Each structure stands twice: as C-alpha cells, then as structure tokens.
Amino acid sequence: MGILELTIPMATGNGTIPIHPVLLWDDQDIILVDCGGIDAYDAVEQELLSLDLSISALTGLVLTHHDHDHMGSAFAIKRVNPAIKIYASKLEAPYITQEVKPLRLEQAEAMQATLPEQQQAFGKAFVAMLRKVQPVGIDEFLSDGQLLPWCGGCEVMVTSGHTPGHISLYLEHAAIVIAGDAMALEDGLPSIANPQFTLDLQQAEQSLEKLLELKASAYYCYHGGIYIPKDIHTKSGNN
Ligand SMILES: [Zn+2]
C-alpha cells in the first residue's frame, strides 16, 4: 500500500515545467490521479515502468477536473487499457466527455479577442491545443464525502472554484490530501492555482481554506509538488 507523487513534463510556450500526477496502490487497486497533457502518455508510461508497473496495470484513473494538463492523455490510456475505470465528479463529467463544450476552451476562445497583439499567437496555439484534447467516457461518478477503499480509505472532497466540479482526495488515516488544482505550491507556500485559469475565485479560495483546515501532514499539489505544513510547535514557538 502506498502513495507516490510522479513527475512528468508539461510543455509551456517556452520549455517545460514539471507536473505531478499521483499514484495510489494497495493489494486490489492501482489508481492514477490525473494523467498529464495530450502528449504525456509516454512520460506517464516511463514513470510507471520505473516502478515496475505499466499503463495496463492501472485499475483506475481519477480525473480531478477537465483541464487538458490533467486529462489530456486519458484517451490514450483508455485505448491501451480498456479495463481501466475512469472516475470524475458528475459536474465535471460533461466537459471530459465533451457532451458540453469544455469550459476551459470556451474561456480561451472568449479571451482570444481581448489578448494584446504580442499574446495573440500564444492564445491561438493554446486554443488549437485545447481543441486536440480527446474526450473520454466516465465509468463512475464520484461525489462529495464518498469513501473509496483505495489505499486504506480515501474520501472524495468537492473542491470547486478552479472548475465547477473539481475534486480532491483525502486519505485521513495518513493525513494526506491529493489536492489536484485546488491547491498549488508557489515559492513553498500554498495558493490557489493560476487565478487566470480559475473560473470562480471566491469558491477556489474557500476550497483552499477547506483543505488547509484538514491540517493534513502533506498536500500533494499537481502544480508545485508536495506541501508539508510546518509543525504547530515550530509556528507557535520562539521564532
Ligand atoms: Zn492544472
């Protein structure tokens, strides 16, 4: 039984930055939480191979939300491993299956017109990339408070704001939160993920607060890595 942060590259306009899907496993299940962008399949596979695992060994894939950097390789994973169960919240599902136009694509298209000249090319490339995201079906909806048996017990927490149906996972027995984009780590401090890509700022702030109130010992942030809050003694000590 264990939990491990993976590291794969995400392409940006000028290079790559690391992003962090999370792997959870026990005797029954091997669950991947988020799976990188549209070109991330090989990098995910490499990470799994380095652990003596493979895409085919995965039993489940949780998508915290519909953003391309979290679900972009889900289609390729499902094609190689049709038995894998894909999980997401009911609110987020229509944007993942693309029954409804993804909100991120809508936002990017709407923003294109307002971008200054020097950002037009970037905006265009971003929209083109979002249009390449392939939809994938959801096998099971996850809802707030639902308890999953994975890894000794794993609670679903709705953490909306970044997107309407964003979810995080809470492993109470291990005091670990898998935050997705409900928390990002910037310069060693927890914050909401890029406000420019946050669809409801107030909700996102509340969700971040909700996660911090759990007083977990480790928060796995998709952007930024693992946040370990300082021990209360250190905070209230003589420093
Ligand atoms: Zn993200």
py3Dmol code that shows the C-alpha trace and the ligand (Angstrom):
import py3Dmol

protein = """\
ATOM      1  CA  MET A   1       0.000   0.000   0.000  1.00  0.00           C
ATOM      2  CA  GLY A   2       1.410   3.388  -0.821  1.00  0.00           C
ATOM      3  CA  ILE A   3       1.128   6.785  -2.358  1.00  0.00           C
ATOM      4  CA  LEU A   4       3.666   8.347  -4.663  1.00  0.00           C
ATOM      5  CA  GLU A   5       3.970  11.623  -6.493  1.00  0.00           C
ATOM      6  CA  LEU A   6       5.021  11.174 -10.124  1.00  0.00           C
ATOM      7  CA  THR A   7       6.799  13.870 -12.119  1.00  0.00           C
ATOM      8  CA  ILE A   8       6.218  14.431 -15.820  1.00  0.00           C
ATOM      9  CA  PRO A   9       6.955  17.440 -18.023  1.00  0.00           C
ATOM     10  CA  MET A  10       4.280  19.813 -19.264  1.00  0.00           C
ATOM     11  CA  ALA A  11       5.051  21.884 -22.337  1.00  0.00           C
ATOM     12  CA  THR A  12       4.678  25.634 -21.937  1.00  0.00           C
ATOM     13  CA  GLY A  13       5.199  28.342 -24.531  1.00  0.00           C
ATOM     14  CA  ASN A  14       8.947  28.249 -23.926  1.00  0.00           C
ATOM     15  CA  GLY A  15      10.034  24.919 -22.487  1.00  0.00           C
ATOM     16  CA  THR A  16       8.549  22.545 -19.960  1.00  0.00           C
ATOM     17  CA  ILE A  17       7.614  22.613 -16.294  1.00  0.00           C
ATOM     18  CA  PRO A  18       7.104  19.589 -14.049  1.00  0.00           C
ATOM     19  CA  ILE A  19       3.599  18.476 -13.102  1.00  0.00           C
ATOM     20  CA  HIS A  20       2.631  15.777 -10.642  1.00  0.00           C
ATOM     21  CA  PRO A  21       0.095  13.025 -11.144  1.00  0.00           C
ATOM     22  CA  VAL A  22      -0.233  10.809  -8.058  1.00  0.00           C
ATOM     23  CA  LEU A  23      -0.191   7.043  -7.820  1.00  0.00           C
ATOM     24  CA  LEU A  24      -2.130   5.199  -5.082  1.00  0.00           C
ATOM     25  CA  TRP A  25      -1.906   1.469  -4.651  1.00  0.00           C
ATOM     26  CA  ASP A  26      -2.938  -1.409  -2.405  1.00  0.00           C
ATOM     27  CA  ASP A  27      -3.493  -5.164  -2.869  1.00  0.00           C
ATOM     28  CA  GLN A  28      -6.571  -4.548  -5.033  1.00  0.00           C
ATOM     29  CA  ASP A  29      -6.054  -1.365  -6.942  1.00  0.00           C
ATOM     30  CA  ILE A  30      -3.517   0.806  -8.679  1.00  0.00           C
ATOM     31  CA  ILE A  31      -5.032   4.249  -9.147  1.00  0.00           C
ATOM     32  CA  LEU A  32      -3.579   7.153 -11.070  1.00  0.00           C
ATOM     33  CA  VAL A  33      -4.850  10.610 -10.134  1.00  0.00           C
ATOM     34  CA  ASP A  34      -4.637  12.853 -13.212  1.00  0.00           C
ATOM     35  CA  CYS A  35      -2.540  11.928 -16.209  1.00  0.00           C
ATOM     36  CA  GLY A  36      -0.884  14.909 -17.915  1.00  0.00           C
ATOM     37  CA  GLY A  37      -1.479  16.694 -21.185  1.00  0.00           C
ATOM     38  CA  ILE A  38      -2.211  15.465 -24.693  1.00  0.00           C
ATOM     39  CA  ASP A  39       1.398  14.370 -25.282  1.00  0.00           C
ATOM     40  CA  ALA A  40       2.016  12.952 -21.813  1.00  0.00           C
ATOM     41  CA  TYR A  41       1.299   9.274 -22.450  1.00  0.00           C
ATOM     42  CA  ASP A  42       4.966   8.287 -22.921  1.00  0.00           C
ATOM     43  CA  ALA A  43       6.115  10.201 -19.866  1.00  0.00           C
ATOM     44  CA  VAL A  44       3.428   8.588 -17.693  1.00  0.00           C
ATOM     45  CA  GLU A  45       4.388   5.180 -19.039  1.00  0.00           C
ATOM     46  CA  GLN A  46       8.061   5.851 -18.284  1.00  0.00           C
ATOM     47  CA  GLU A  47       7.247   6.776 -14.705  1.00  0.00           C
ATOM     48  CA  LEU A  48       5.191   3.597 -14.296  1.00  0.00           C
ATOM     49  CA  LEU A  49       7.911   1.424 -15.902  1.00  0.00           C
ATOM     50  CA  SER A  50      10.460   2.831 -13.472  1.00  0.00           C
ATOM     51  CA  LEU A  51       8.217   1.446 -10.704  1.00  0.00           C
ATOM     52  CA  ASP A  52       7.899  -1.933 -12.436  1.00  0.00           C
ATOM     53  CA  LEU A  53       4.353  -1.035 -13.403  1.00  0.00           C
ATOM     54  CA  SER A  54       2.698  -0.248 -16.715  1.00  0.00           C
ATOM     55  CA  ILE A  55      -0.335   1.533 -18.148  1.00  0.00           C
ATOM     56  CA  SER A  56      -2.054  -1.871 -18.399  1.00  0.00           C
ATOM     57  CA  ALA A  57      -1.545  -2.481 -14.692  1.00  0.00           C
ATOM     58  CA  LEU A  58      -3.637   0.555 -13.704  1.00  0.00           C
ATOM     59  CA  THR A  59      -7.108  -0.289 -12.390  1.00  0.00           C
ATOM     60  CA  GLY A  60      -8.385   3.268 -12.119  1.00  0.00           C
ATOM     61  CA  LEU A  61      -7.839   6.826 -13.268  1.00  0.00           C
ATOM     62  CA  VAL A  62      -9.277   9.710 -11.270  1.00  0.00           C
ATOM     63  CA  LEU A  63      -9.649  12.988 -13.132  1.00  0.00           C
ATOM     64  CA  THR A  64      -9.779  15.865 -10.653  1.00  0.00           C
ATOM     65  CA  HIS A  65     -11.201  18.090 -13.401  1.00  0.00           C
ATOM     66  CA  HIS A  66     -11.382  18.555 -17.169  1.00  0.00           C
ATOM     67  CA  ASP A  67      -8.274  20.675 -17.796  1.00  0.00           C
ATOM     68  CA  HIS A  68      -6.024  19.436 -20.603  1.00  0.00           C
ATOM     69  CA  ASP A  69      -2.991  19.011 -18.346  1.00  0.00           C
ATOM     70  CA  HIS A  70      -4.991  16.661 -16.097  1.00  0.00           C
ATOM     71  CA  MET A  71      -6.950  14.601 -18.625  1.00  0.00           C
ATOM     72  CA  GLY A  72      -5.083  15.080 -21.911  1.00  0.00           C
ATOM     73  CA  SER A  73      -3.678  11.573 -22.069  1.00  0.00           C
ATOM     74  CA  ALA A  74      -6.770   9.811 -20.669  1.00  0.00           C
ATOM     75  CA  PHE A  75      -7.969   8.825 -24.140  1.00  0.00           C
ATOM     76  CA  ALA A  76      -4.622   7.175 -24.982  1.00  0.00           C
ATOM     77  CA  ILE A  77      -4.540   5.411 -21.606  1.00  0.00           C
ATOM     78  CA  LYS A  78      -8.067   4.047 -22.074  1.00  0.00           C
ATOM     79  CA  ARG A  79      -7.192   2.825 -25.556  1.00  0.00           C
ATOM     80  CA  VAL A  80      -4.255   0.789 -24.240  1.00  0.00           C
ATOM     81  CA  ASN A  81      -6.085  -0.295 -21.089  1.00  0.00           C
ATOM     82  CA  PRO A  82      -9.812  -0.543 -21.868  1.00  0.00           C
ATOM     83  CA  ALA A  83     -10.483  -2.170 -18.487  1.00  0.00           C
ATOM     84  CA  ILE A  84      -9.353   0.893 -16.549  1.00  0.00           C
ATOM     85  CA  LYS A  85     -12.169   2.666 -14.700  1.00  0.00           C
ATOM     86  CA  ILE A  86     -12.243   6.398 -15.145  1.00  0.00           C
ATOM     87  CA  TYR A  87     -13.647   8.468 -12.301  1.00  0.00           C
ATOM     88  CA  ALA A  88     -14.708  12.124 -12.097  1.00  0.00           C
ATOM     89  CA  SER A  89     -17.431  14.187 -10.462  1.00  0.00           C
ATOM     90  CA  LYS A  90     -20.821  14.375 -12.145  1.00  0.00           C
ATOM     91  CA  LEU A  91     -20.437  18.134 -12.575  1.00  0.00           C
ATOM     92  CA  GLU A  92     -17.126  17.815 -14.361  1.00  0.00           C
ATOM     93  CA  ALA A  93     -18.053  14.796 -16.494  1.00  0.00           C
ATOM     94  CA  PRO A  94     -19.815  16.562 -19.415  1.00  0.00           C
ATOM     95  CA  TYR A  95     -16.681  18.627 -20.113  1.00  0.00           C
ATOM     96  CA  ILE A  96     -14.493  15.497 -20.022  1.00  0.00           C
ATOM     97  CA  THR A  97     -16.804  13.562 -22.333  1.00  0.00           C
ATOM     98  CA  GLN A  98     -17.285  16.791 -24.329  1.00  0.00           C
ATOM     99  CA  GLU A  99     -21.057  16.354 -24.375  1.00  0.00           C
ATOM    100  CA  VAL A 100     -20.776  20.009 -23.445  1.00  0.00           C
ATOM    101  CA  LYS A 101     -18.028  22.251 -24.769  1.00  0.00           C
ATOM    102  CA  PRO A 102     -15.229  22.318 -22.184  1.00  0.00           C
ATOM    103  CA  LEU A 103     -15.373  25.496 -20.102  1.00  0.00           C
ATOM    104  CA  ARG A 104     -11.630  25.982 -20.492  1.00  0.00           C
ATOM    105  CA  LEU A 105     -11.951  26.006 -24.278  1.00  0.00           C
ATOM    106  CA  GLU A 106     -14.842  28.439 -24.052  1.00  0.00           C
ATOM    107  CA  GLN A 107     -12.805  30.693 -21.792  1.00  0.00           C
ATOM    108  CA  ALA A 108      -9.753  30.532 -24.066  1.00  0.00           C
ATOM    109  CA  GLU A 109     -11.794  31.290 -27.185  1.00  0.00           C
ATOM    110  CA  ALA A 110     -13.509  34.225 -25.495  1.00  0.00           C
ATOM    111  CA  MET A 111     -10.193  35.560 -24.219  1.00  0.00           C
ATOM    112  CA  GLN A 112      -8.533  35.403 -27.629  1.00  0.00           C
ATOM    113  CA  ALA A 113     -10.287  38.565 -28.805  1.00  0.00           C
ATOM    114  CA  THR A 114      -9.098  40.529 -25.782  1.00  0.00           C
ATOM    115  CA  LEU A 115      -5.442  39.466 -25.886  1.00  0.00           C
ATOM    116  CA  PRO A 116      -2.849  42.114 -26.685  1.00  0.00           C
ATOM    117  CA  GLU A 117      -1.058  41.790 -30.008  1.00  0.00           C
ATOM    118  CA  GLN A 118       2.062  40.125 -28.578  1.00  0.00           C
ATOM    119  CA  GLN A 119      -0.023  37.375 -26.912  1.00  0.00           C
ATOM    120  CA  GLN A 120      -2.246  36.598 -29.890  1.00  0.00           C
ATOM    121  CA  ALA A 121      -0.017  33.819 -31.232  1.00  0.00           C
ATOM    122  CA  PHE A 122       0.213  32.148 -27.829  1.00  0.00           C
ATOM    123  CA  GLY A 123      -3.554  32.390 -27.374  1.00  0.00           C
ATOM    124  CA  LYS A 124      -4.155  30.860 -30.778  1.00  0.00           C
ATOM    125  CA  ALA A 125      -1.791  27.962 -30.085  1.00  0.00           C
ATOM    126  CA  PHE A 126      -3.465  27.391 -26.708  1.00  0.00           C
ATOM    127  CA  VAL A 127      -6.932  27.209 -28.275  1.00  0.00           C
ATOM    128  CA  ALA A 128      -5.626  24.864 -31.007  1.00  0.00           C
ATOM    129  CA  MET A 129      -4.105  22.589 -28.370  1.00  0.00           C
ATOM    130  CA  LEU A 130      -7.315  22.543 -26.304  1.00  0.00           C
ATOM    131  CA  ARG A 131      -9.232  21.515 -29.411  1.00  0.00           C
ATOM    132  CA  LYS A 132      -6.947  18.497 -29.731  1.00  0.00           C
ATOM    133  CA  VAL A 133      -7.944  17.123 -26.315  1.00  0.00           C
ATOM    134  CA  GLN A 134      -9.828  13.911 -26.975  1.00  0.00           C
ATOM    135  CA  PRO A 135     -12.926  13.146 -24.937  1.00  0.00           C
ATOM    136  CA  VAL A 136     -13.112  10.100 -22.742  1.00  0.00           C
ATOM    137  CA  GLY A 137     -16.078   8.410 -21.055  1.00  0.00           C
ATOM    138  CA  ILE A 138     -16.569   8.419 -17.296  1.00  0.00           C
ATOM    139  CA  ASP A 139     -17.194   4.982 -15.783  1.00  0.00           C
ATOM    140  CA  GLU A 140     -18.133   6.133 -12.315  1.00  0.00           C
ATOM    141  CA  PHE A 141     -19.119   9.465 -10.819  1.00  0.00           C
ATOM    142  CA  LEU A 142     -17.544  10.479  -7.544  1.00  0.00           C
ATOM    143  CA  SER A 143     -19.432  12.652  -5.084  1.00  0.00           C
ATOM    144  CA  ASP A 144     -18.569  14.770  -2.072  1.00  0.00           C
ATOM    145  CA  GLY A 145     -17.941  12.713   1.055  1.00  0.00           C
ATOM    146  CA  GLN A 146     -17.834   9.403  -0.789  1.00  0.00           C
ATOM    147  CA  LEU A 147     -15.416   6.951   0.788  1.00  0.00           C
ATOM    148  CA  LEU A 148     -13.332   4.812  -1.544  1.00  0.00           C
ATOM    149  CA  PRO A 149     -11.462   1.722  -0.353  1.00  0.00           C
ATOM    150  CA  TRP A 150      -8.223   2.660  -2.087  1.00  0.00           C
ATOM    151  CA  CYS A 151      -5.046   2.737  -0.103  1.00  0.00           C
ATOM    152  CA  GLY A 152      -6.694   2.183   3.268  1.00  0.00           C
ATOM    153  CA  GLY A 153      -9.532   4.645   2.684  1.00  0.00           C
ATOM    154  CA  CYS A 154      -9.798   7.699   0.564  1.00  0.00           C
ATOM    155  CA  GLU A 155     -12.501  10.382   0.845  1.00  0.00           C
ATOM    156  CA  VAL A 156     -13.729  12.406  -2.108  1.00  0.00           C
ATOM    157  CA  MET A 157     -13.918  16.139  -1.426  1.00  0.00           C
ATOM    158  CA  VAL A 158     -15.558  18.521  -3.839  1.00  0.00           C
ATOM    159  CA  THR A 159     -13.208  21.496  -4.125  1.00  0.00           C
ATOM    160  CA  SER A 160     -14.862  23.663  -6.741  1.00  0.00           C
ATOM    161  CA  GLY A 161     -13.622  27.024  -7.958  1.00  0.00           C
ATOM    162  CA  HIS A 162     -10.812  26.266 -10.367  1.00  0.00           C
ATOM    163  CA  THR A 163     -13.559  24.450 -12.260  1.00  0.00           C
ATOM    164  CA  PRO A 164     -17.141  23.779 -11.052  1.00  0.00           C
ATOM    165  CA  GLY A 165     -16.774  20.058 -10.316  1.00  0.00           C
ATOM    166  CA  HIS A 166     -13.165  19.875  -9.222  1.00  0.00           C
ATOM    167  CA  ILE A 167     -12.438  17.131  -6.678  1.00  0.00           C
ATOM    168  CA  SER A 168      -9.615  16.366  -4.276  1.00  0.00           C
ATOM    169  CA  LEU A 169      -8.917  13.174  -2.328  1.00  0.00           C
ATOM    170  CA  TYR A 170      -8.318  12.936   1.427  1.00  0.00           C
ATOM    171  CA  LEU A 171      -6.556   9.961   2.999  1.00  0.00           C
ATOM    172  CA  GLU A 172      -7.459  10.676   6.604  1.00  0.00           C
ATOM    173  CA  HIS A 173      -5.529   7.760   8.132  1.00  0.00           C
ATOM    174  CA  ALA A 174      -2.335   9.026   6.510  1.00  0.00           C
ATOM    175  CA  ALA A 175      -3.240  12.734   6.859  1.00  0.00           C
ATOM    176  CA  ILE A 176      -2.579  13.213   3.151  1.00  0.00           C
ATOM    177  CA  VAL A 177      -4.553  15.333   0.689  1.00  0.00           C
ATOM    178  CA  ILE A 178      -4.278  14.918  -3.067  1.00  0.00           C
ATOM    179  CA  ALA A 179      -5.273  18.440  -3.982  1.00  0.00           C
ATOM    180  CA  GLY A 180      -5.253  18.490  -7.787  1.00  0.00           C
ATOM    181  CA  ASP A 181      -5.560  22.174  -8.691  1.00  0.00           C
ATOM    182  CA  ALA A 182      -7.456  23.141  -5.529  1.00  0.00           C
ATOM    183  CA  MET A 183      -4.054  23.972  -4.084  1.00  0.00           C
ATOM    184  CA  ALA A 184      -0.869  24.919  -5.892  1.00  0.00           C
ATOM    185  CA  LEU A 185       2.524  25.352  -4.335  1.00  0.00           C
ATOM    186  CA  GLU A 186       4.250  28.600  -5.190  1.00  0.00           C
ATOM    187  CA  ASP A 187       7.568  29.557  -3.616  1.00  0.00           C
ATOM    188  CA  GLY A 188       6.915  26.948  -0.945  1.00  0.00           C
ATOM    189  CA  LEU A 189       3.506  28.353   0.012  1.00  0.00           C
ATOM    190  CA  PRO A 190       0.011  27.043  -0.739  1.00  0.00           C
ATOM    191  CA  SER A 191      -2.150  29.171  -3.004  1.00  0.00           C
ATOM    192  CA  ILE A 192      -4.992  28.764  -5.452  1.00  0.00           C
ATOM    193  CA  ALA A 193      -3.891  27.577  -8.891  1.00  0.00           C
ATOM    194  CA  ASN A 194      -3.249  30.283 -11.519  1.00  0.00           C
ATOM    195  CA  PRO A 195      -6.075  32.833 -10.958  1.00  0.00           C
ATOM    196  CA  GLN A 196      -6.235  33.492 -14.690  1.00  0.00           C
ATOM    197  CA  PHE A 197      -7.460  29.926 -15.103  1.00  0.00           C
ATOM    198  CA  THR A 198      -9.696  29.920 -12.046  1.00  0.00           C
ATOM    199  CA  LEU A 199     -13.328  30.061 -13.092  1.00  0.00           C
ATOM    200  CA  ASP A 200     -14.685  31.124  -9.677  1.00  0.00           C
ATOM    201  CA  LEU A 201     -12.096  32.832  -7.483  1.00  0.00           C
ATOM    202  CA  GLN A 202     -14.218  33.042  -4.348  1.00  0.00           C
ATOM    203  CA  GLN A 203     -15.105  29.353  -4.468  1.00  0.00           C
ATOM    204  CA  ALA A 204     -11.475  28.492  -5.123  1.00  0.00           C
ATOM    205  CA  GLU A 205     -10.363  30.437  -2.034  1.00  0.00           C
ATOM    206  CA  GLN A 206     -12.995  28.643   0.048  1.00  0.00           C
ATOM    207  CA  SER A 207     -11.898  25.258  -1.273  1.00  0.00           C
ATOM    208  CA  LEU A 208      -8.263  26.020  -0.468  1.00  0.00           C
ATOM    209  CA  GLU A 209      -9.315  27.038   3.047  1.00  0.00           C
ATOM    210  CA  LYS A 210     -11.320  23.818   3.423  1.00  0.00           C
ATOM    211  CA  LEU A 211      -8.266  21.744   2.525  1.00  0.00           C
ATOM    212  CA  LEU A 212      -5.961  23.677   4.857  1.00  0.00           C
ATOM    213  CA  GLU A 213      -8.463  23.245   7.702  1.00  0.00           C
ATOM    214  CA  LEU A 214      -7.972  19.481   7.457  1.00  0.00           C
ATOM    215  CA  LYS A 215      -4.497  20.122   8.887  1.00  0.00           C
ATOM    216  CA  ALA A 216      -3.078  17.295   6.826  1.00  0.00           C
ATOM    217  CA  SER A 217       0.577  16.489   7.202  1.00  0.00           C
ATOM    218  CA  ALA A 218       1.145  16.530   3.434  1.00  0.00           C
ATOM    219  CA  TYR A 219      -0.659  18.089   0.484  1.00  0.00           C
ATOM    220  CA  TYR A 220       0.112  16.706  -2.967  1.00  0.00           C
ATOM    221  CA  CYS A 221      -0.195  19.657  -5.351  1.00  0.00           C
ATOM    222  CA  TYR A 222      -0.323  18.937  -9.083  1.00  0.00           C
ATOM    223  CA  HIS A 223       1.492  22.189  -9.728  1.00  0.00           C
ATOM    224  CA  GLY A 224       4.369  22.657  -7.343  1.00  0.00           C
ATOM    225  CA  GLY A 225       4.736  19.298  -5.629  1.00  0.00           C
ATOM    226  CA  ILE A 226       4.268  18.245  -2.024  1.00  0.00           C
ATOM    227  CA  TYR A 227       3.449  20.872   0.601  1.00  0.00           C
ATOM    228  CA  ILE A 228       4.311  19.921   4.172  1.00  0.00           C
ATOM    229  CA  PRO A 229       2.843  22.473   6.582  1.00  0.00           C
ATOM    230  CA  LYS A 230       5.161  23.496   9.372  1.00  0.00           C
ATOM    231  CA  ASP A 231       4.549  21.710  12.599  1.00  0.00           C
ATOM    232  CA  ILE A 232       2.401  23.699  15.034  1.00  0.00           C
ATOM    233  CA  HIS A 233       5.233  23.744  17.612  1.00  0.00           C
ATOM    234  CA  THR A 234       7.512  25.463  15.128  1.00  0.00           C
ATOM    235  CA  LYS A 235       4.843  28.018  14.291  1.00  0.00           C
ATOM    236  CA  SER A 236       3.945  28.903  17.856  1.00  0.00           C
ATOM    237  CA  GLY A 237       7.490  28.560  19.163  1.00  0.00           C
ATOM    238  CA  ASN A 238      10.007  31.280  19.862  1.00  0.00           C
ATOM    239  CA  ASN A 239      10.814  32.181  16.287  1.00  0.00           C
TER     240      ASN A 239
END
"""
ligand_1 = """\
1
ZN
Zn -3.617 22.100 -13.831
"""
view = py3Dmol.view(width=600, height=400)
view.addModel(protein, "pdb")
view.setStyle({"model": 0}, {"cartoon": {"style": "trace"}})
view.addModel(ligand_1, "xyz")
view.setStyle({"model": 1}, {"stick": {}})
view.zoomTo()
view.show()
